[in-house]
Amino acid sequence: MKTAICKLVSEAPYVQNRQHHTPKKSKEQPDAYEERTWRERIHATEKGEVYITPFTFMATVQRSAQKLSIQIPGKGKQTYTKHFDSGILVPEPVMLGIKKDDVRGQWLDVPSQGIRGGGTRVPKCFPFIDEWKCTVKFIILDDMITEDVFREVLSYAGIGVGFGAFRPDNRGITGRFRVESIKWTEN
């Protein structure tokens, strides 16, 4: 088992879009509901601290490994993809040092059904975190994953995959980051 302590820095805003089920008030219009509840899309603790879920980082790195399809030397056409799918873990949420109330909202016209190319568009307000930096602890459970391969996959994750709404993996431009440093430890 290995540990990678990774310092990441934003290259673009991070847009959260957590699903919520806040009930509408009686006779509340859609715009009024959106205005009242858009901050519920933010992942935050009960004290209002904004965080990124462990799954977000794991899914981003796993998708990056899938897209890169780096072949394992000496293993024919076998790639590292399955090793990243089951061999990495982010054990806890990553706090951003930002308060929920300080996050800015950005109004966008998006498809009403949430499906690209839908005919009807509606205004929605999304939480935009303009600048962020964080330290993420990855536990590498699979010994096939080397420091160099992990670094390549994480670096590409920041450029070509990203995370959050409107990320590069979904034809967007937000959620991009760069790897400032990786401290690799073999346990």
N, C-alpha and C positions, 0 to 999 in steps of 0.2 A: 504494500500500500504506500502511496505517495501523497503529498499535500502540495498544492500550488496556491500560494497567496498572491492574488492578482490585483494590481492597482489599475483601474480603468478610468478614463476621462472622456467626457462627452465630446463628440464631433458634430452633433446635431441635437435638437431638442428631443426629449423622451416624452411620448404621449401615452398616458395610461388610459385604459378603457375597461375597467373592471365591471363585470355585470352586476347590477344591483336590482333589487325588487322593492324600491321605495314606493309605497302606494300613493296614488293620486288623491288629491283632496277633492271633495265634492265640487263639481262644476269647474274644476281647474282645466284651463286650456293647455294644449301641448307645449306652447312656448313658455308659459308660466311654470309648468312642471319642469321643463328643461332648465330654466333659469334657477329654480329652487334646488334641483338635485344633481347638477352636473358634477359637483365635487364628490359625489358618491362613487364616481368612476375611479377615484384614487384609492390605491392600496395604502392604508394608514392604520396605525395602532389606535387604541382607544384614546390615547393622549394626543393624537393628531400628527404623529411622526410618519412621514412618507417612507415607504420601503419598496424594494423590488423583491418579488417572490423567488424562492430557490428554483422553482420549476422554470421560471423565465430564463435564468442563466443556463440551466441544464438543457432546455429545449433549443436555445440559440446555438450552443456549442454542438449539440447532436445534429442539428440541421446543417451546420457548417461542415461537419465531418462527412455528412451525406453528400452535400454538394461538391466538396473537394474530391471525394473518393480516392484518397491517397492509398496507393498499393503498398502492402507490407513486403519489404524486401525478403526474397527467398520463399514467398508463399504464393507464387503464381499471380493470379488475378485477384486474390483476396485483398480486401481493403480494411481500413481501420473502422469503418462505419459501425459495425455491430459491437465493436469494443467500446466505442463512445456511447452507444445506445444503452448498454448495461453496465459500463465501467466507470462512470463518473457520478459524483454526488455533490450537491451544494447543501450543506446541512441546516442552514438557517437563512431567514430573510436578511437582506442587505439594506441597512438603514442609510438614507441619503442625507440626513442632517437638515431636512427641510420640513417645515410645518405645512399641513394640508391647507390651512387658510392662506398661505403665502403663494400657493400655486396659481398661475394665471390661466384663465380660460380663453380658448380660441374657438370662435363660432365658424363652423364649416357647413356647407350644404352637402349632405351625404345621401345615398340611396335609402329610401324609406324602409325597405325590407332588409337592408344591410348586405345586399348582394350587388357586386360590381355590375354596372351596366343596366341596373334597374331604371325604369322610366321616371318614376316619381322621386323627387329629392326633397329633403326636409332639413331645416336648420338644427344642428346639434352643437353643443358646446363640449369641447374636449379639454382635459387638463394637460397643459403643456409645461414641462419642466425644462426650461431653457438651457441651463447648465447644471451639470452634476458631476460628481466623481465619487468613487466608492472603492472599497477593498472587498474582494470576494474570495472566500475560501472554497476551493475545489478539492475534494478527496478523490484521488485516482485509485479505483479499486482494481483495475485491470492492468497487469504488468506489461501487456503489449504496448500500452500507450507510453511513449517516451517524452521527455521534456521538449525535444525539438518538434515532434509531431503535435504535441499539445499547444505549443506556442504558435505554430503555423495555423492550426485549426481555430484557436481563440482570436488570432489576429484577423483572419478572414471573417470570423463571426462579426467582428466589429465593423467591417467594411461592407461585406456582401450579404449579411443576414440581418443584423440589428435586432432590436426587440421593441415591443410596444406596438401601438397602432401606427399605421402608415410607414412601416419599416421597409428596408430594401427588399427583403424576401417576399414582400407583398406588393412590389412595384412602387414603393414609397421612398422617402428620403430621411425620415426621422429615425431615432433610436440607434444611430451609429455611434461607435466609440473607438478609441484607440487604446492599446495596451501600453501603459506607462512602464510597468515592471511586473516580473513574475519571480517569486521566491519559491524555488522548487526544493522540497525536502523529501528524502526517502526515509520512511519510518521502519 
